[in-house]
Amino acid sequence: MTNYNTILSRRKTICIQINCKGVTIKAPAGTPKSVIQGFVSKKQNWIDKKLKEQEEARNRFNKTLPDKSIMFMGKIHKLVDSEVAGYLIKDNQILVNNFFDKNDFYQQEMAKYVKEKIAVFKKQMQVEPKRITIKANLISRWGSCSSKGNINLNLTLIQTPALVIDYVIIHELAHLQEMNHSKKFWEIVERFCPDYKQAKSWLKEYRYLLVGG
């Protein structure tokens, strides 16, 4: 049987979550261990299938990434040693110095991109988020929106194509109008992101990138 972590909470049903951290079973507080084991046993074939798909997707992605390169905005960028101050993005290259830090680079570029897009989309959608936070520890989500209007975005998004980042931003902003995934919600998303289904497909294929930082 697959190794898994268990999280007990006030939820009402048992569910399975699979990401790069492994398999997690979420169950209602007080659920007997035997019931959870039985649930996992029943779903074993499905779990094996998803783990295999995740490994295959990871292999496809890694094969496309040469040494001294990073994925940025959905494209491979070669890191080129330079004496430039900070870093400089030039076509599909990034000129870097000895102090270059990939995570700092991602954080700066994500913050800049999100600031620009939020300014555009909130005006178009006529919404006003209370707070926007970029997080490197969103292990199982690309983004979230609280009932108080606080939006969290996963730092890993900066590795994805612009369409995907835009979709996630619009998705979360749409929750400021519809705090659900109703037909009306998806109509709002489609209005401002007509190709959202393409973005969803990308996220589904590369969901294993959710690494929490």
GUPA-170101 format. One line per field, with one value per residue (C-alpha): x, y, z; residue number from 1; chain; residue in one letter. Coordinates in Angstrom, 1 decimal, padded with zeros to 4 digits. Each point is the difference from the previous one (the first is absolute). Example, Ala and Ser with C-alpha at 12.3 -4.5 7.8 and 13.67 -1.06 7.14 Angstrom:
BEGIN
xx <- c(012.3 | 001.4)
yy <- c(-004.5 | 003.4)
zz <- c(007.8 | -000.7)
nr <- c(1 | 2)
kette <- c(A | A)
rest <- c(A | S)
END
This chain:
BEGIN
xx <- c(000.0 | 001.2 | 001.5 | -002.1 | -000.5 | -003.3 | -001.6 | -003.0 | -002.3 | -003.6 | -000.7 | -002.8 | 001.5 | 003.2 | 002.1 | 003.4 | 002.5 | 003.0 | 002.9 | 003.8 | 000.0 | -001.8 | -003.4 | -002.2 | -003.3 | -002.3 | -002.7 | -002.5 | 001.3 | -000.6 | 000.1 | 001.3 | 003.4 | -001.5 | -002.6 | 002.7 | 002.1 | -003.0 | -000.7 | 003.7 | -000.1 | -003.2 | 001.6 | 003.5 | -000.3 | -001.1 | 002.9 | 002.5 | -001.3 | 000.3 | 003.5 | 001.1 | -001.5 | 001.8 | 003.3 | -000.4 | -000.8 | 003.0 | 002.3 | -001.4 | 000.6 | 003.5 | 001.1 | -000.7 | 002.1 | 003.8 | 002.7 | 000.4 | -003.6 | -003.2 | -003.6 | -001.4 | -003.4 | -000.4 | 003.2 | 003.5 | 002.5 | 003.7 | 002.0 | 003.0 | 002.9 | 000.5 | 001.2 | -003.4 | -001.4 | -002.9 | -001.2 | -001.1 | -002.6 | 000.9 | -002.1 | 000.3 | 003.0 | 000.5 | 003.3 | 000.9 | 002.9 | 001.5 | -002.7 | -002.9 | -002.7 | -002.7 | -002.7 | 000.7 | -000.2 | -003.4 | -001.3 | 001.0 | -001.4 | -003.2 | -000.6 | 000.5 | -002.2 | -002.8 | 000.0 | -000.4 | -002.7 | -002.0 | -000.2 | -001.4 | -002.4 | -001.5 | -001.0 | -001.4 | -001.9 | -001.0 | 001.2 | 002.4 | 002.0 | 000.9 | 003.4 | 002.2 | 002.7 | 002.5 | 000.8 | 002.7 | -001.7 | -003.4 | 000.6 | -003.3 | -001.4 | 000.9 | -002.0 | -002.7 | -002.5 | -001.3 | -003.5 | 001.7 | 001.4 | 003.6 | 001.6 | 003.0 | 002.0 | 002.5 | 003.5 | 000.5 | -002.4 | 002.9 | 001.3 | -003.2 | -001.1 | -001.6 | -003.4 | 000.1 | 001.0 | -002.7 | -002.5 | 000.8 | -000.1 | -003.4 | -001.3 | 000.7 | -001.3 | -003.2 | -000.5 | -000.5 | -003.2 | -000.9 | 001.4 | -000.7 | 000.6 | -003.5 | -000.9 | -000.1 | 003.5 | 001.4 | -001.8 | 001.9 | 003.3 | -000.6 | -001.0 | 003.4 | 002.0 | -001.5 | 002.7 | -000.3 | -000.6 | 003.4 | 001.5 | -001.8 | 001.3 | 003.6 | -000.5 | -001.4 | 002.9 | 002.6 | -001.7 | 003.0 | 001.9 | -001.8 | 003.0 | -000.6 | 002.9)
yy <- c(000.0 | 003.5 | 002.0 | 003.0 | 002.8 | 000.5 | 003.3 | -000.1 | 003.1 | 001.1 | -001.0 | -002.4 | -002.3 | -001.8 | 001.2 | -000.7 | 002.7 | -000.8 | 002.4 | 000.0 | -000.5 | -003.3 | -001.3 | 001.6 | -001.3 | 002.6 | -001.4 | 001.1 | 000.1 | -003.3 | -002.1 | -003.5 | -000.9 | -003.2 | 002.1 | 002.2 | -003.1 | -001.6 | 003.2 | 000.1 | -003.7 | 000.5 | 003.0 | -001.6 | -000.5 | 003.6 | 001.2 | -002.0 | 001.4 | 003.6 | -000.5 | -001.5 | 003.0 | 002.4 | -001.7 | -000.1 | 003.7 | 000.8 | -001.9 | 001.8 | 003.3 | -000.8 | -001.2 | 003.4 | 001.8 | 000.2 | 000.6 | 003.6 | 000.8 | 000.9 | 000.0 | 003.6 | 001.0 | -003.3 | 000.1 | -001.3 | 002.7 | -000.6 | 001.5 | 001.8 | 001.1 | 003.7 | 003.0 | 001.6 | 001.6 | -002.2 | -001.8 | 000.9 | -001.9 | 000.0 | -002.1 | -003.6 | 000.7 | 001.5 | 001.7 | -000.7 | 000.7 | -002.2 | 001.1 | -001.0 | -001.8 | -001.8 | 000.3 | 003.7 | 000.4 | -001.8 | 002.1 | 003.3 | -000.9 | -001.4 | 003.0 | 002.3 | -002.0 | -000.4 | 003.7 | 001.0 | -002.6 | 000.6 | 003.7 | -000.8 | -002.9 | 001.6 | 003.0 | -002.2 | -002.2 | 002.8 | -001.7 | 001.0 | -002.7 | 000.9 | -001.5 | -001.9 | -002.3 | -002.1 | -003.1 | -002.7 | -002.5 | -000.6 | -003.7 | -001.0 | 003.1 | 002.4 | 002.7 | 000.7 | 002.7 | 000.4 | 001.3 | 003.2 | 000.7 | -001.1 | -001.7 | -002.3 | -001.0 | -002.8 | 001.2 | -003.1 | 001.7 | 002.1 | -003.1 | -000.4 | 001.8 | 003.5 | -001.4 | -002.3 | 002.7 | 002.3 | -002.7 | -000.7 | 003.7 | 000.4 | -003.1 | 001.3 | 003.5 | -001.6 | -001.4 | 003.5 | 000.0 | -003.7 | -001.9 | -003.3 | -001.9 | 000.4 | 000.5 | 003.8 | -000.2 | -001.7 | 002.5 | 002.7 | -001.8 | -000.6 | 003.6 | 001.2 | -003.1 | -001.5 | -002.7 | -001.0 | -003.7 | -000.1 | 001.4 | -002.6 | -002.8 | 001.3 | 000.1 | -003.5 | -001.4 | 001.7 | 000.1 | -001.9 | 003.3 | 001.0 | -000.4 | 002.6 | 002.2)
zz <- c(000.0 | -000.8 | 002.8 | 001.0 | 002.5 | 001.8 | 000.9 | 002.2 | 000.1 | 000.2 | -003.6 | -000.6 | -002.6 | -000.8 | -002.9 | -001.6 | -000.9 | -002.1 | -000.7 | -000.1 | 003.8 | -000.4 | 000.9 | 002.7 | 001.3 | 001.5 | 002.2 | 002.6 | 003.6 | 001.8 | -003.2 | 001.0 | -001.4 | -001.5 | -001.9 | -001.5 | -000.9 | -001.7 | -002.0 | -001.2 | -000.8 | -002.1 | -001.8 | -000.5 | -003.7 | -000.5 | 002.3 | -002.0 | -003.3 | 001.3 | 001.4 | -003.4 | -001.9 | 002.4 | -000.5 | -003.8 | -000.1 | 002.2 | -002.3 | -003.0 | 001.6 | 001.3 | -003.4 | -001.5 | 002.6 | -000.9 | 002.6 | 001.2 | -001.1 | 001.8 | -001.1 | 000.0 | -001.3 | -001.7 | -002.0 | 000.6 | 000.8 | 000.0 | 002.9 | -001.4 | 002.3 | -000.1 | 002.1 | -000.3 | 003.2 | 001.1 | -003.1 | -003.5 | -002.0 | -003.7 | -002.4 | 001.3 | 002.1 | 003.4 | 000.7 | 003.6 | 002.4 | 002.7 | 002.5 | -002.1 | 002.0 | -001.9 | 002.7 | 000.4 | -003.8 | -000.1 | 002.9 | -001.6 | -003.4 | 001.4 | 002.1 | -002.9 | -002.4 | 002.5 | 000.9 | -003.7 | -000.7 | 003.1 | -000.8 | -003.5 | 001.0 | 003.1 | -002.1 | -002.8 | 002.5 | 002.3 | 003.1 | 002.8 | 001.8 | 003.6 | -000.1 | -002.6 | 001.4 | -001.9 | 001.9 | -000.5 | 002.3 | -001.7 | -000.3 | -001.5 | -001.6 | -002.8 | 001.6 | 002.6 | 000.9 | 003.5 | 001.0 | 001.2 | -003.5 | 000.6 | -003.0 | 000.2 | -003.1 | -000.3 | -000.8 | -002.2 | -002.5 | -001.3 | -001.7 | -002.0 | -003.2 | 000.3 | -001.0 | 003.0 | 002.5 | -001.4 | 000.3 | 003.7 | 000.8 | -001.8 | 001.6 | 003.5 | -000.8 | -001.3 | 003.5 | 001.2 | -002.0 | 000.4 | 002.9 | -001.7 | -003.2 | -001.4 | -003.7 | 000.7 | 001.4 | -003.1 | -002.2 | 001.7 | -000.4 | -003.7 | -000.6 | 001.1 | -000.9 | -003.1 | -000.2 | 003.6 | -001.0 | -001.6 | 003.2 | 002.1 | -002.2 | 000.5 | 003.8 | 000.0 | -001.9 | 002.1 | 003.3 | 001.5 | -000.2 | 003.2 | 002.2 | 002.6 | -000.9)
nr <- c(1 | 2 | 3 | 4 | 5 | 6 | 7 | 8 | 9 | 10 | 11 | 12 | 13 | 14 | 15 | 16 | 17 | 18 | 19 | 20 | 21 | 22 | 23 | 24 | 25 | 26 | 27 | 28 | 29 | 30 | 31 | 32 | 33 | 34 | 35 | 36 | 37 | 38 | 39 | 40 | 41 | 42 | 43 | 44 | 45 | 46 | 47 | 48 | 49 | 50 | 51 | 52 | 53 | 54 | 55 | 56 | 57 | 58 | 59 | 60 | 61 | 62 | 63 | 64 | 65 | 66 | 67 | 68 | 69 | 70 | 71 | 72 | 73 | 74 | 75 | 76 | 77 | 78 | 79 | 80 | 81 | 82 | 83 | 84 | 85 | 86 | 87 | 88 | 89 | 90 | 91 | 92 | 93 | 94 | 95 | 96 | 97 | 98 | 99 | 100 | 101 | 102 | 103 | 104 | 105 | 106 | 107 | 108 | 109 | 110 | 111 | 112 | 113 | 114 | 115 | 116 | 117 | 118 | 119 | 120 | 121 | 122 | 123 | 124 | 125 | 126 | 127 | 128 | 129 | 130 | 131 | 132 | 133 | 134 | 135 | 136 | 137 | 138 | 139 | 140 | 141 | 142 | 143 | 144 | 145 | 146 | 147 | 148 | 149 | 150 | 151 | 152 | 153 | 154 | 155 | 156 | 157 | 158 | 159 | 160 | 161 | 162 | 163 | 164 | 165 | 166 | 167 | 168 | 169 | 170 | 171 | 172 | 173 | 174 | 175 | 176 | 177 | 178 | 179 | 180 | 181 | 182 | 183 | 184 | 185 | 186 | 187 | 188 | 189 | 190 | 191 | 192 | 193 | 194 | 195 | 196 | 197 | 198 | 199 | 200 | 201 | 202 | 203 | 204 | 205 | 206 | 207 | 208 | 209 | 210 | 211 | 212 | 213)
kette <- c(A | A | A | A | A | A | A | A | A | A | A | A | A | A | A | A | A | A | A | A | A | A | A | A | A | A | A | A | A | A | A | A | A | A | A | A | A | A | A | A | A | A | A | A | A | A | A | A | A | A | A | A | A | A | A | A | A | A | A | A | A | A | A | A | A | A | A | A | A | A | A | A | A | A | A | A | A | A | A | A | A | A | A | A | A | A | A | A | A | A | A | A | A | A | A | A | A | A | A | A | A | A | A | A | A | A | A | A | A | A | A | A | A | A | A | A | A | A | A | A | A | A | A | A | A | A | A | A | A | A | A | A | A | A | A | A | A | A | A | A | A | A | A | A | A | A | A | A | A | A | A | A | A | A | A | A | A | A | A | A | A | A | A | A | A | A | A | A | A | A | A | A | A | A | A | A | A | A | A | A | A | A | A | A | A | A | A | A | A | A | A | A | A | A | A | A | A | A | A | A | A | A | A | A | A | A | A | A | A | A | A | A | A)
rest <- c(M | T | N | Y | N | T | I | L | S | R | R | K | T | I | C | I | Q | I | N | C | K | G | V | T | I | K | A | P | A | G | T | P | K | S | V | I | Q | G | F | V | S | K | K | Q | N | W | I | D | K | K | L | K | E | Q | E | E | A | R | N | R | F | N | K | T | L | P | D | K | S | I | M | F | M | G | K | I | H | K | L | V | D | S | E | V | A | G | Y | L | I | K | D | N | Q | I | L | V | N | N | F | F | D | K | N | D | F | Y | Q | Q | E | M | A | K | Y | V | K | E | K | I | A | V | F | K | K | Q | M | Q | V | E | P | K | R | I | T | I | K | A | N | L | I | S | R | W | G | S | C | S | S | K | G | N | I | N | L | N | L | T | L | I | Q | T | P | A | L | V | I | D | Y | V | I | I | H | E | L | A | H | L | Q | E | M | N | H | S | K | K | F | W | E | I | V | E | R | F | C | P | D | Y | K | Q | A | K | S | W | L | K | E | Y | R | Y | L | L | V | G | G)
END
